[in-house]
Amino acid sequence: MKYYEFVSPFYALIKAHNERKAKAIYKKQVWEGGDDQWRERSRDYAMMKFAMTHDSRNTEVGLMLTEFMDDKSGVLLIDKNF
C-alpha cells in the first residue's frame, strides 16, 4: 500500500495501491474538481499523521492499526476546513 497526501484545495491523506487510484478516491470522496497539489508519503509519515488525529482515550489502538494497515484503499484523513 502507498500513501498520498493531498494539500489543495482540501487536505486528505489517502492510502491506495497506486497514484491513479489515489487521485480517483480524492476526486470521488473529497473534491471532484481536482487533485492539483499532492505527494506520495512514506508509511511512517502517514502512520504518524494518522495516529496524531486519533484520541487514544476514545479509540482502541488495535482498531486504529487495523484501519491503517488493512489492504483497502481509502481516505485515512480529511479536512475540508484546512
PyMOL commands that set and color helices and strands:
alter all, ss='L'
color gray80, all
select helices_A, chain A and resi 19-29+43-52+61-69
alter helices_A, ss='H'
color red, helices_A
select strands_A, chain A and resi 2-8+11-16+37-41+74-79
alter strands_A, ss='S'
color yellow, strands_A
deselect
rebuild
show_as cartoon
